[in-house]
């Protein structure tokens, strides 16, 4: 899976240097953070990908399961081209017989907000490792200054590598489609 940003960008945002081994670790965390963001959105969004799927039109309508649509490349039935009309997010064909639809979707560069949020999630994971000694689903409950101490507690749903609910809702509105479908590429 492709991450929304790079370890070098995370280093810049956190104003710190990572060693070679740490860069590999941050890259792995970025893949995890990007997968989490895709799950929240319910769409892949990035990178540009071509997919083919078989659809059973509903009164001639076939909803395209990923957004944003770059192009509809082919619509076929039994290997023969089928006439279709494209509308934003769906196509129409003349019958309800199954069709194979090949389309290209996604954006060429990751949206800045998703790159920023991936970096924030990685920063949270790094803090958990450096202060608590490991990845955790607990949240920071207190910090003492004399003889530095940090205490953690079970944070429940809103802890670990997770965005606050308002940010989750924001990226769903920006990049999601409502009904979620998964497309395998062939």
Secondary structure, DSSP 8 states (H G I E B T S, - for coil): ---SS-HHHHHHHHT----HHHHHHHHHHHHHHHHHHHHHHTS--BS-EEEEEEE--BTTEEE-SSSSEEEEEEEEETTEE--EEEETTEEEESSSS-EEEEEEESBSS--HHHHHHHHHHHHHHHHHHHHHSS--SEEEEEEETTTTEEEEEE-GGG-SS---HHHHHHHHHHH--SS-------
